[in-house]
Amino acid sequence: MAQNDPQWQLQPGVVMNEQVAADVARIACALKSLSMYTSLVLERDDCPADLHEVVDEGVAAIGRVFVW
């Protein structure tokens, strides 16, 4: 799935079997959605600061594995 889906192409040099890549792509999609949600929530005063950091780290990890 992930290796054949142009949205989730692996970065050059990243090697994983197709099932693992598909699972990681699902996690990446969830993190990407969480990132968008967090961006909206950050506009509110009651959003925890550490949430933004956790989401940013997850999105950065996606970039190390997949081509955007």
CHARMM-style PDB file with segment names, atoms N, HN, CA, C and O in Angstrom:
ATOM      1  N   MET     1       0.825  -1.195   0.000  1.00  0.00      PROA
ATOM      2  CA  MET     1       0.000   0.000   0.000  1.00  0.00      PROA
ATOM      3  C   MET     1       0.867   1.256   0.000  1.00  0.00      PROA
ATOM      4  O   MET     1       0.814   2.050  -0.939  1.00  0.00      PROA
ATOM      5  N   ALA     2       1.660   1.436   1.045  1.00  0.00      PROA
ATOM      6  HN  ALA     2       1.704   0.791   1.808  1.00  0.00      PROA
ATOM      7  CA  ALA     2       2.421   2.680   1.173  1.00  0.00      PROA
ATOM      8  C   ALA     2       3.437   2.829   0.055  1.00  0.00      PROA
ATOM      9  O   ALA     2       3.663   3.938  -0.429  1.00  0.00      PROA
ATOM     10  N   GLN     3       4.052   1.731  -0.362  1.00  0.00      PROA
ATOM     11  HN  GLN     3       3.869   0.830   0.031  1.00  0.00      PROA
ATOM     12  CA  GLN     3       5.063   1.836  -1.391  1.00  0.00      PROA
ATOM     13  C   GLN     3       4.445   2.099  -2.755  1.00  0.00      PROA
ATOM     14  O   GLN     3       5.103   2.682  -3.616  1.00  0.00      PROA
ATOM     15  N   ASN     4       3.221   1.695  -2.975  1.00  0.00      PROA
ATOM     16  HN  ASN     4       2.687   1.221  -2.276  1.00  0.00      PROA
ATOM     17  CA  ASN     4       2.556   1.896  -4.255  1.00  0.00      PROA
ATOM     18  C   ASN     4       1.718   3.169  -4.289  1.00  0.00      PROA
ATOM     19  O   ASN     4       1.348   3.632  -5.368  1.00  0.00      PROA
ATOM     20  N   ASP     5       1.419   3.732  -3.148  1.00  0.00      PROA
ATOM     21  HN  ASP     5       1.720   3.355  -2.271  1.00  0.00      PROA
ATOM     22  CA  ASP     5       0.606   4.933  -3.050  1.00  0.00      PROA
ATOM     23  C   ASP     5       1.520   6.151  -3.194  1.00  0.00      PROA
ATOM     24  O   ASP     5       2.401   6.359  -2.360  1.00  0.00      PROA
ATOM     25  N   PRO     6       1.323   6.957  -4.242  1.00  0.00      PROA
ATOM     26  CA  PRO     6       2.229   8.088  -4.457  1.00  0.00      PROA
ATOM     27  C   PRO     6       2.236   9.091  -3.310  1.00  0.00      PROA
ATOM     28  O   PRO     6       3.223   9.805  -3.131  1.00  0.00      PROA
ATOM     29  N   GLN     7       1.165   9.162  -2.531  1.00  0.00      PROA
ATOM     30  HN  GLN     7       0.364   8.582  -2.677  1.00  0.00      PROA
ATOM     31  CA  GLN     7       1.136  10.075  -1.402  1.00  0.00      PROA
ATOM     32  C   GLN     7       2.096   9.610  -0.301  1.00  0.00      PROA
ATOM     33  O   GLN     7       2.593  10.432   0.469  1.00  0.00      PROA
ATOM     34  N   TRP     8       2.353   8.334  -0.222  1.00  0.00      PROA
ATOM     35  HN  TRP     8       1.949   7.667  -0.847  1.00  0.00      PROA
ATOM     36  CA  TRP     8       3.165   7.785   0.854  1.00  0.00      PROA
ATOM     37  C   TRP     8       4.377   7.046   0.312  1.00  0.00      PROA
ATOM     38  O   TRP     8       4.591   5.885   0.660  1.00  0.00      PROA
ATOM     39  N   GLN     9       5.168   7.686  -0.527  1.00  0.00      PROA
ATOM     40  HN  GLN     9       4.994   8.630  -0.810  1.00  0.00      PROA
ATOM     41  CA  GLN     9       6.387   7.082  -1.035  1.00  0.00      PROA
ATOM     42  C   GLN     9       7.466   7.153   0.029  1.00  0.00      PROA
ATOM     43  O   GLN     9       7.607   8.161   0.722  1.00  0.00      PROA
ATOM     44  N   LEU    10       8.228   6.071   0.153  1.00  0.00      PROA
ATOM     45  HN  LEU    10       8.113   5.252  -0.409  1.00  0.00      PROA
ATOM     46  CA  LEU    10       9.307   6.049   1.133  1.00  0.00      PROA
ATOM     47  C   LEU    10      10.451   6.952   0.678  1.00  0.00      PROA
ATOM     48  O   LEU    10      10.716   7.087  -0.516  1.00  0.00      PROA
ATOM     49  N   GLN    11      11.115   7.560   1.641  1.00  0.00      PROA
ATOM     50  HN  GLN    11      10.899   7.451   2.611  1.00  0.00      PROA
ATOM     51  CA  GLN    11      12.299   8.359   1.353  1.00  0.00      PROA
ATOM     52  C   GLN    11      13.375   7.435   0.780  1.00  0.00      PROA
ATOM     53  O   GLN    11      13.406   6.249   1.107  1.00  0.00      PROA
ATOM     54  N   PRO    12      14.258   7.966  -0.073  1.00  0.00      PROA
ATOM     55  CA  PRO    12      15.365   7.146  -0.572  1.00  0.00      PROA
ATOM     56  C   PRO    12      16.178   6.592   0.599  1.00  0.00      PROA
ATOM     57  O   PRO    12      16.509   7.316   1.539  1.00  0.00      PROA
ATOM     58  N   GLY    13      16.487   5.314   0.526  1.00  0.00      PROA
ATOM     59  HN  GLY    13      16.218   4.727  -0.237  1.00  0.00      PROA
ATOM     60  CA  GLY    13      17.267   4.659   1.574  1.00  0.00      PROA
ATOM     61  C   GLY    13      16.440   4.050   2.689  1.00  0.00      PROA
ATOM     62  O   GLY    13      16.972   3.278   3.487  1.00  0.00      PROA
ATOM     63  N   VAL    14      15.140   4.372   2.773  1.00  0.00      PROA
ATOM     64  HN  VAL    14      14.708   4.998   2.125  1.00  0.00      PROA
ATOM     65  CA  VAL    14      14.269   3.771   3.789  1.00  0.00      PROA
ATOM     66  C   VAL    14      13.753   2.446   3.239  1.00  0.00      PROA
ATOM     67  O   VAL    14      13.133   2.400   2.176  1.00  0.00      PROA
ATOM     68  N   VAL    15      14.017   1.373   3.975  1.00  0.00      PROA
ATOM     69  HN  VAL    15      14.521   1.411   4.837  1.00  0.00      PROA
ATOM     70  CA  VAL    15      13.623   0.039   3.529  1.00  0.00      PROA
ATOM     71  C   VAL    15      12.745  -0.595   4.606  1.00  0.00      PROA
ATOM     72  O   VAL    15      13.135  -0.682   5.770  1.00  0.00      PROA
ATOM     73  N   MET    16      11.560  -1.035   4.201  1.00  0.00      PROA
ATOM     74  HN  MET    16      11.243  -0.964   3.255  1.00  0.00      PROA
ATOM     75  CA  MET    16      10.682  -1.793   5.090  1.00  0.00      PROA
ATOM     76  C   MET    16       9.743  -2.607   4.222  1.00  0.00      PROA
ATOM     77  O   MET    16       9.469  -2.243   3.078  1.00  0.00      PROA
ATOM     78  N   ASN    17       9.248  -3.710   4.768  1.00  0.00      PROA
ATOM     79  HN  ASN    17       9.470  -4.006   5.697  1.00  0.00      PROA
ATOM     80  CA  ASN    17       8.352  -4.529   3.954  1.00  0.00      PROA
ATOM     81  C   ASN    17       7.024  -3.812   3.754  1.00  0.00      PROA
ATOM     82  O   ASN    17       6.703  -2.856   4.460  1.00  0.00      PROA
ATOM     83  N   GLU    18       6.270  -4.284   2.794  1.00  0.00      PROA
ATOM     84  HN  GLU    18       6.530  -5.061   2.220  1.00  0.00      PROA
ATOM     85  CA  GLU    18       5.053  -3.581   2.378  1.00  0.00      PROA
ATOM     86  C   GLU    18       4.018  -3.473   3.494  1.00  0.00      PROA
ATOM     87  O   GLU    18       3.357  -2.442   3.620  1.00  0.00      PROA
ATOM     88  N   GLN    19       3.865  -4.522   4.307  1.00  0.00      PROA
ATOM     89  HN  GLN    19       4.402  -5.359   4.205  1.00  0.00      PROA
ATOM     90  CA  GLN    19       2.882  -4.487   5.395  1.00  0.00      PROA
ATOM     91  C   GLN    19       3.267  -3.454   6.449  1.00  0.00      PROA
ATOM     92  O   GLN    19       2.418  -2.697   6.920  1.00  0.00      PROA
ATOM     93  N   VAL    20       4.535  -3.424   6.816  1.00  0.00      PROA
ATOM     94  HN  VAL    20       5.224  -4.039   6.433  1.00  0.00      PROA
ATOM     95  CA  VAL    20       4.996  -2.440   7.803  1.00  0.00      PROA
ATOM     96  C   VAL    20       4.835  -1.028   7.240  1.00  0.00      PROA
ATOM     97  O   VAL    20       4.392  -0.122   7.946  1.00  0.00      PROA
ATOM     98  N   ALA    21       5.191  -0.843   5.978  1.00  0.00      PROA
ATOM     99  HN  ALA    21       5.551  -1.579   5.405  1.00  0.00      PROA
ATOM    100  CA  ALA    21       5.048   0.477   5.350  1.00  0.00      PROA
ATOM    101  C   ALA    21       3.583   0.912   5.353  1.00  0.00      PROA
ATOM    102  O   ALA    21       3.284   2.082   5.592  1.00  0.00      PROA
ATOM    103  N   ALA    22       2.672  -0.020   5.090  1.00  0.00      PROA
ATOM    104  HN  ALA    22       2.914  -0.971   4.896  1.00  0.00      PROA
ATOM    105  CA  ALA    22       1.243   0.304   5.093  1.00  0.00      PROA
ATOM    106  C   ALA    22       0.788   0.707   6.491  1.00  0.00      PROA
ATOM    107  O   ALA    22       0.026   1.662   6.648  1.00  0.00      PROA
ATOM    108  N   ASP    23       1.255  -0.024   7.516  1.00  0.00      PROA
ATOM    109  HN  ASP    23       1.874  -0.800   7.389  1.00  0.00      PROA
ATOM    110  CA  ASP    23       0.887   0.317   8.897  1.00  0.00      PROA
ATOM    111  C   ASP    23       1.458   1.671   9.300  1.00  0.00      PROA
ATOM    112  O   ASP    23       0.768   2.473   9.929  1.00  0.00      PROA
ATOM    113  N   VAL    24       2.698   1.928   8.946  1.00  0.00      PROA
ATOM    114  HN  VAL    24       3.259   1.277   8.434  1.00  0.00      PROA
ATOM    115  CA  VAL    24       3.325   3.208   9.271  1.00  0.00      PROA
ATOM    116  C   VAL    24       2.610   4.334   8.532  1.00  0.00      PROA
ATOM    117  O   VAL    24       2.444   5.424   9.080  1.00  0.00      PROA
ATOM    118  N   ALA    25       2.184   4.084   7.292  1.00  0.00      PROA
ATOM    119  HN  ALA    25       2.318   3.199   6.847  1.00  0.00      PROA
ATOM    120  CA  ALA    25       1.446   5.093   6.535  1.00  0.00      PROA
ATOM    121  C   ALA    25       0.123   5.429   7.217  1.00  0.00      PROA
ATOM    122  O   ALA    25      -0.291   6.588   7.220  1.00  0.00      PROA
ATOM    123  N   ARG    26      -0.539   4.440   7.789  1.00  0.00      PROA
ATOM    124  HN  ARG    26      -0.203   3.498   7.786  1.00  0.00      PROA
ATOM    125  CA  ARG    26      -1.788   4.695   8.518  1.00  0.00      PROA
ATOM    126  C   ARG    26      -1.518   5.580   9.749  1.00  0.00      PROA
ATOM    127  O   ARG    26      -2.267   6.512  10.040  1.00  0.00      PROA
ATOM    128  N   ILE    27      -0.432   5.260  10.455  1.00  0.00      PROA
ATOM    129  HN  ILE    27       0.177   4.503  10.218  1.00  0.00      PROA
ATOM    130  CA  ILE    27      -0.054   6.071  11.610  1.00  0.00      PROA
ATOM    131  C   ILE    27       0.288   7.489  11.159  1.00  0.00      PROA
ATOM    132  O   ILE    27      -0.106   8.464  11.799  1.00  0.00      PROA
ATOM    133  N   ALA    28       1.025   7.595  10.051  1.00  0.00      PROA
ATOM    134  HN  ALA    28       1.345   6.802   9.531  1.00  0.00      PROA
ATOM    135  CA  ALA    28       1.396   8.902   9.521  1.00  0.00      PROA
ATOM    136  C   ALA    28       0.164   9.715   9.152  1.00  0.00      PROA
ATOM    137  O   ALA    28       0.111  10.918   9.408  1.00  0.00      PROA
ATOM    138  N   CYS    29      -0.813   9.069   8.560  1.00  0.00      PROA
ATOM    139  HN  CYS    29      -0.769   8.092   8.352  1.00  0.00      PROA
ATOM    140  CA  CYS    29      -2.045   9.758   8.192  1.00  0.00      PROA
ATOM    141  C   CYS    29      -2.765  10.268   9.444  1.00  0.00      PROA
ATOM    142  O   CYS    29      -3.285  11.383   9.459  1.00  0.00      PROA
ATOM    143  N   ALA    30      -2.787   9.445  10.482  1.00  0.00      PROA
ATOM    144  HN  ALA    30      -2.364   8.539  10.470  1.00  0.00      PROA
ATOM    145  CA  ALA    30      -3.421   9.864  11.734  1.00  0.00      PROA
ATOM    146  C   ALA    30      -2.680  11.053  12.342  1.00  0.00      PROA
ATOM    147  O   ALA    30      -3.306  11.997  12.824  1.00  0.00      PROA
ATOM    148  N   LEU    31      -1.344  11.007  12.319  1.00  0.00      PROA
ATOM    149  HN  LEU    31      -0.835  10.240  11.927  1.00  0.00      PROA
ATOM    150  CA  LEU    31      -0.566  12.117  12.856  1.00  0.00      PROA
ATOM    151  C   LEU    31      -0.769  13.384  12.045  1.00  0.00      PROA
ATOM    152  O   LEU    31      -0.853  14.481  12.598  1.00  0.00      PROA
ATOM    153  N   LYS    32      -0.846  13.227  10.741  1.00  0.00      PROA
ATOM    154  HN  LYS    32      -0.778  12.336  10.292  1.00  0.00      PROA
ATOM    155  CA  LYS    32      -1.072  14.385   9.878  1.00  0.00      PROA
ATOM    156  C   LYS    32      -2.428  15.024  10.217  1.00  0.00      PROA
ATOM    157  O   LYS    32      -2.542  16.248  10.282  1.00  0.00      PROA
ATOM    158  N   SER    33      -3.440  14.195  10.428  1.00  0.00      PROA
ATOM    159  HN  SER    33      -3.347  13.201  10.375  1.00  0.00      PROA
ATOM    160  CA  SER    33      -4.760  14.700  10.804  1.00  0.00      PROA
ATOM    161  C   SER    33      -4.706  15.365  12.174  1.00  0.00      PROA
ATOM    162  O   SER    33      -5.302  16.422  12.380  1.00  0.00      PROA
ATOM    163  N   LEU    34      -3.992  14.744  13.107  1.00  0.00      PROA
ATOM    164  HN  LEU    34      -3.508  13.886  12.940  1.00  0.00      PROA
ATOM    165  CA  LEU    34      -3.848  15.322  14.437  1.00  0.00      PROA
ATOM    166  C   LEU    34      -3.127  16.658  14.366  1.00  0.00      PROA
ATOM    167  O   LEU    34      -3.456  17.583  15.108  1.00  0.00      PROA
ATOM    168  N   SER    35      -2.154  16.763  13.485  1.00  0.00      PROA
ATOM    169  HN  SER    35      -1.887  16.012  12.882  1.00  0.00      PROA
ATOM    170  CA  SER    35      -1.425  18.013  13.309  1.00  0.00      PROA
ATOM    171  C   SER    35      -2.362  19.127  12.857  1.00  0.00      PROA
ATOM    172  O   SER    35      -2.307  20.243  13.374  1.00  0.00      PROA
ATOM    173  N   MET    36      -3.217  18.818  11.895  1.00  0.00      PROA
ATOM    174  HN  MET    36      -3.262  17.912  11.476  1.00  0.00      PROA
ATOM    175  CA  MET    36      -4.169  19.830  11.426  1.00  0.00      PROA
ATOM    176  C   MET    36      -5.134  20.225  12.535  1.00  0.00      PROA
ATOM    177  O   MET    36      -5.423  21.408  12.717  1.00  0.00      PROA
ATOM    178  N   TYR    37      -5.630  19.242  13.276  1.00  0.00      PROA
ATOM    179  HN  TYR    37      -5.394  18.281  13.128  1.00  0.00      PROA
ATOM    180  CA  TYR    37      -6.543  19.506  14.388  1.00  0.00      PROA
ATOM    181  C   TYR    37      -5.851  20.367  15.447  1.00  0.00      PROA
ATOM    182  O   TYR    37      -6.428  21.332  15.949  1.00  0.00      PROA
ATOM    183  N   THR    38      -4.608  20.007  15.778  1.00  0.00      PROA
ATOM    184  HN  THR    38      -4.139  19.224  15.370  1.00  0.00      PROA
ATOM    185  CA  THR    38      -3.868  20.743  16.796  1.00  0.00      PROA
ATOM    186  C   THR    38      -3.648  22.189  16.371  1.00  0.00      PROA
ATOM    187  O   THR    38      -3.729  23.101  17.193  1.00  0.00      PROA
ATOM    188  N   SER    39      -3.373  22.393  15.101  1.00  0.00      PROA
ATOM    189  HN  SER    39      -3.307  21.651  14.433  1.00  0.00      PROA
ATOM    190  CA  SER    39      -3.178  23.757  14.604  1.00  0.00      PROA
ATOM    191  C   SER    39      -4.418  24.603  14.856  1.00  0.00      PROA
ATOM    192  O   SER    39      -4.317  25.778  15.206  1.00  0.00      PROA
ATOM    193  N   LEU    40      -5.587  23.997  14.675  1.00  0.00      PROA
ATOM    194  HN  LEU    40      -5.669  23.042  14.390  1.00  0.00      PROA
ATOM    195  CA  LEU    40      -6.826  24.724  14.944  1.00  0.00      PROA
ATOM    196  C   LEU    40      -7.015  24.970  16.443  1.00  0.00      PROA
ATOM    197  O   LEU    40      -7.444  26.050  16.850  1.00  0.00      PROA
ATOM    198  N   VAL    41      -6.696  23.975  17.253  1.00  0.00      PROA
ATOM    199  HN  VAL    41      -6.348  23.097  16.923  1.00  0.00      PROA
ATOM    200  CA  VAL    41      -6.888  24.083  18.698  1.00  0.00      PROA
ATOM    201  C   VAL    41      -5.901  25.076  19.308  1.00  0.00      PROA
ATOM    202  O   VAL    41      -6.219  25.740  20.295  1.00  0.00      PROA
ATOM    203  N   LEU    42      -4.706  25.179  18.727  1.00  0.00      PROA
ATOM    204  HN  LEU    42      -4.447  24.640  17.926  1.00  0.00      PROA
ATOM    205  CA  LEU    42      -3.689  26.068  19.295  1.00  0.00      PROA
ATOM    206  C   LEU    42      -4.139  27.523  19.330  1.00  0.00      PROA
ATOM    207  O   LEU    42      -3.603  28.334  20.085  1.00  0.00      PROA
ATOM    208  N   GLU    43      -5.115  27.837  18.515  1.00  0.00      PROA
ATOM    209  HN  GLU    43      -5.550  27.179  17.902  1.00  0.00      PROA
ATOM    210  CA  GLU    43      -5.630  29.201  18.535  1.00  0.00      PROA
ATOM    211  C   GLU    43      -6.405  29.491  19.812  1.00  0.00      PROA
ATOM    212  O   GLU    43      -6.694  30.648  20.119  1.00  0.00      PROA
ATOM    213  N   ARG    44      -6.740  28.446  20.553  1.00  0.00      PROA
ATOM    214  HN  ARG    44      -6.505  27.507  20.303  1.00  0.00      PROA
ATOM    215  CA  ARG    44      -7.455  28.614  21.820  1.00  0.00      PROA
ATOM    216  C   ARG    44      -6.463  28.695  22.970  1.00  0.00      PROA
ATOM    217  O   ARG    44      -5.379  28.116  22.900  1.00  0.00      PROA
ATOM    218  N   ASP    45      -6.824  29.398  24.008  1.00  0.00      PROA
ATOM    219  HN  ASP    45      -7.705  29.868  24.065  1.00  0.00      PROA
ATOM    220  CA  ASP    45      -5.930  29.599  25.153  1.00  0.00      PROA
ATOM    221  C   ASP    45      -5.760  28.359  26.021  1.00  0.00      PROA
ATOM    222  O   ASP    45      -4.765  28.245  26.737  1.00  0.00      PROA
ATOM    223  N   ASP    46      -6.704  27.433  25.972  1.00  0.00      PROA
ATOM    224  HN  ASP    46      -7.512  27.526  25.390  1.00  0.00      PROA
ATOM    225  CA  ASP    46      -6.659  26.286  26.876  1.00  0.00      PROA
ATOM    226  C   ASP    46      -5.949  25.066  26.295  1.00  0.00      PROA
ATOM    227  O   ASP    46      -6.034  23.983  26.875  1.00  0.00      PROA
ATOM    228  N   CYS    47      -5.252  25.208  25.167  1.00  0.00      PROA
ATOM    229  HN  CYS    47      -5.183  26.087  24.696  1.00  0.00      PROA
ATOM    230  CA  CYS    47      -4.537  24.099  24.547  1.00  0.00      PROA
ATOM    231  C   CYS    47      -3.208  23.866  25.273  1.00  0.00      PROA
ATOM    232  O   CYS    47      -2.435  24.808  25.446  1.00  0.00      PROA
ATOM    233  N   PRO    48      -2.927  22.629  25.702  1.00  0.00      PROA
ATOM    234  CA  PRO    48      -1.663  22.365  26.392  1.00  0.00      PROA
ATOM    235  C   PRO    48      -0.465  22.554  25.455  1.00  0.00      PROA
ATOM    236  O   PRO    48      -0.491  22.091  24.315  1.00  0.00      PROA
ATOM    237  N   ALA    49       0.573  23.226  25.927  1.00  0.00      PROA
ATOM    238  HN  ALA    49       0.594  23.602  26.853  1.00  0.00      PROA
ATOM    239  CA  ALA    49       1.754  23.527  25.106  1.00  0.00      PROA
ATOM    240  C   ALA    49       2.487  22.259  24.682  1.00  0.00      PROA
ATOM    241  O   ALA    49       3.023  22.198  23.575  1.00  0.00      PROA
ATOM    242  N   ASP    50       2.517  21.246  25.548  1.00  0.00      PROA
ATOM    243  HN  ASP    50       2.081  21.296  26.447  1.00  0.00      PROA
ATOM    244  CA  ASP    50       3.248  20.035  25.203  1.00  0.00      PROA
ATOM    245  C   ASP    50       2.579  19.251  24.077  1.00  0.00      PROA
ATOM    246  O   ASP    50       3.246  18.472  23.397  1.00  0.00      PROA
ATOM    247  N   LEU    51       1.286  19.439  23.868  1.00  0.00      PROA
ATOM    248  HN  LEU    51       0.745  20.072  24.421  1.00  0.00      PROA
ATOM    249  CA  LEU    51       0.599  18.764  22.763  1.00  0.00      PROA
ATOM    250  C   LEU    51       1.187  19.206  21.428  1.00  0.00      PROA
ATOM    251  O   LEU    51       1.418  18.382  20.543  1.00  0.00      PROA
ATOM    252  N   HSD    52       1.423  20.487  21.289  1.00  0.00      PROA
ATOM    253  HN  HSD    52       1.235  21.156  22.008  1.00  0.00      PROA
ATOM    254  CA  HSD    52       1.988  21.000  20.051  1.00  0.00      PROA
ATOM    255  C   HSD    52       3.370  20.398  19.786  1.00  0.00      PROA
ATOM    256  O   HSD    52       3.684  20.048  18.649  1.00  0.00      PROA
ATOM    257  N   GLU    53       4.184  20.278  20.816  1.00  0.00      PROA
ATOM    258  HN  GLU    53       3.928  20.563  21.740  1.00  0.00      PROA
ATOM    259  CA  GLU    53       5.526  19.709  20.676  1.00  0.00      PROA
ATOM    260  C   GLU    53       5.460  18.243  20.258  1.00  0.00      PROA
ATOM    261  O   GLU    53       6.204  17.821  19.372  1.00  0.00      PROA
ATOM    262  N   VAL    54       4.594  17.475  20.874  1.00  0.00      PROA
ATOM    263  HN  VAL    54       3.991  17.817  21.594  1.00  0.00      PROA
ATOM    264  CA  VAL    54       4.447  16.052  20.538  1.00  0.00      PROA
ATOM    265  C   VAL    54       4.012  15.882  19.085  1.00  0.00      PROA
ATOM    266  O   VAL    54       4.551  15.043  18.365  1.00  0.00      PROA
ATOM    267  N   VAL    55       3.049  16.672  18.666  1.00  0.00      PROA
ATOM    268  HN  VAL    55       2.612  17.354  19.251  1.00  0.00      PROA
ATOM    269  CA  VAL    55       2.568  16.582  17.291  1.00  0.00      PROA
ATOM    270  C   VAL    55       3.671  16.985  16.313  1.00  0.00      PROA
ATOM    271  O   VAL    55       3.856  16.327  15.289  1.00  0.00      PROA
ATOM    272  N   ASP    56       4.398  18.046  16.612  1.00  0.00      PROA
ATOM    273  HN  ASP    56       4.248  18.581  17.443  1.00  0.00      PROA
ATOM    274  CA  ASP    56       5.490  18.481  15.734  1.00  0.00      PROA
ATOM    275  C   ASP    56       6.554  17.394  15.595  1.00  0.00      PROA
ATOM    276  O   ASP    56       7.070  17.165  14.501  1.00  0.00      PROA
ATOM    277  N   GLU    57       6.882  16.728  16.697  1.00  0.00      PROA
ATOM    278  HN  GLU    57       6.463  16.915  17.586  1.00  0.00      PROA
ATOM    279  CA  GLU    57       7.866  15.645  16.636  1.00  0.00      PROA
ATOM    280  C   GLU    57       7.354  14.485  15.778  1.00  0.00      PROA
ATOM    281  O   GLU    57       8.121  13.883  15.026  1.00  0.00      PROA
ATOM    282  N   GLY    58       6.081  14.178  15.886  1.00  0.00      PROA
ATOM    283  HN  GLY    58       5.458  14.667  16.496  1.00  0.00      PROA
ATOM    284  CA  GLY    58       5.501  13.103  15.068  1.00  0.00      PROA
ATOM    285  C   GLY    58       5.507  13.444  13.594  1.00  0.00      PROA
ATOM    286  O   GLY    58       5.816  12.595  12.758  1.00  0.00      PROA
ATOM    287  N   VAL    59       5.170  14.675  13.270  1.00  0.00      PROA
ATOM    288  HN  VAL    59       4.920  15.364  13.950  1.00  0.00      PROA
ATOM    289  CA  VAL    59       5.164  15.110  11.877  1.00  0.00      PROA
ATOM    290  C   VAL    59       6.595  15.098  11.322  1.00  0.00      PROA
ATOM    291  O   VAL    59       6.804  14.718  10.170  1.00  0.00      PROA
ATOM    292  N   ALA    60       7.569  15.505  12.123  1.00  0.00      PROA
ATOM    293  HN  ALA    60       7.398  15.814  13.058  1.00  0.00      PROA
ATOM    294  CA  ALA    60       8.964  15.463  11.683  1.00  0.00      PROA
ATOM    295  C   ALA    60       9.398  14.030  11.419  1.00  0.00      PROA
ATOM    296  O   ALA    60      10.129  13.768  10.464  1.00  0.00      PROA
ATOM    297  N   ALA    61       8.955  13.101  12.259  1.00  0.00      PROA
ATOM    298  HN  ALA    61       8.361  13.314  13.035  1.00  0.00      PROA
ATOM    299  CA  ALA    61       9.282  11.689  12.061  1.00  0.00      PROA
ATOM    300  C   ALA    61       8.698  11.157  10.757  1.00  0.00      PROA
ATOM    301  O   ALA    61       9.339  10.367  10.065  1.00  0.00      PROA
ATOM    302  N   ILE    62       7.488  11.588  10.423  1.00  0.00      PROA
ATOM    303  HN  ILE    62       6.967  12.230  10.985  1.00  0.00      PROA
ATOM    304  CA  ILE    62       6.885  11.190   9.158  1.00  0.00      PROA
ATOM    305  C   ILE    62       7.776  11.633   8.002  1.00  0.00      PROA
ATOM    306  O   ILE    62       7.993  10.879   7.053  1.00  0.00      PROA
ATOM    307  N   GLY    63       8.289  12.852   8.086  1.00  0.00      PROA
ATOM    308  HN  GLY    63       8.113  13.465   8.857  1.00  0.00      PROA
ATOM    309  CA  GLY    63       9.146  13.380   7.031  1.00  0.00      PROA
ATOM    310  C   GLY    63      10.442  12.622   6.862  1.00  0.00      PROA
ATOM    311  O   GLY    63      11.008  12.593   5.768  1.00  0.00      PROA
ATOM    312  N   ARG    64      10.925  12.003   7.938  1.00  0.00      PROA
ATOM    313  HN  ARG    64      10.466  12.026   8.826  1.00  0.00      PROA
ATOM    314  CA  ARG    64      12.149  11.206   7.831  1.00  0.00      PROA
ATOM    315  C   ARG    64      11.900   9.865   7.159  1.00  0.00      PROA
ATOM    316  O   ARG    64      12.835   9.253   6.643  1.00  0.00      PROA
ATOM    317  N   VAL    65      10.659   9.398   7.156  1.00  0.00      PROA
ATOM    318  HN  VAL    65       9.899   9.894   7.575  1.00  0.00      PROA
ATOM    319  CA  VAL    65      10.335   8.099   6.590  1.00  0.00      PROA
ATOM    320  C   VAL    65       9.718   8.219   5.195  1.00  0.00      PROA
ATOM    321  O   VAL    65      10.064   7.451   4.298  1.00  0.00      PROA
ATOM    322  N   PHE    66       8.807   9.179   5.009  1.00  0.00      PROA
ATOM    323  HN  PHE    66       8.526   9.803   5.738  1.00  0.00      PROA
ATOM    324  CA  PHE    66       8.065   9.303   3.758  1.00  0.00      PROA
ATOM    325  C   PHE    66       8.387  10.597   3.046  1.00  0.00      PROA
ATOM    326  O   PHE    66       8.734  11.601   3.669  1.00  0.00      PROA
ATOM    327  N   VAL    67       8.266  10.557   1.716  1.00  0.00      PROA
ATOM    328  HN  VAL    67       7.984   9.742   1.210  1.00  0.00      PROA
ATOM    329  CA  VAL    67       8.365  11.757   0.878  1.00  0.00      PROA
ATOM    330  C   VAL    67       7.028  12.458   0.966  1.00  0.00      PROA
ATOM    331  O   VAL    67       5.992  11.805   0.837  1.00  0.00      PROA
ATOM    332  N   TRP    68       7.008  13.774   1.184  1.00  0.00      PROA
ATOM    333  HN  TRP    68       7.850  14.304   1.289  1.00  0.00      PROA
ATOM    334  CA  TRP    68       5.746  14.522   1.270  1.00  0.00      PROA
ATOM    335  C   TRP    68       5.312  14.975  -0.072  1.00  0.00      PROA
ATOM    336  OT1 TRP    68       4.271  15.620  -0.199  1.00  0.00      PROA
TER     337      TRP     68
END
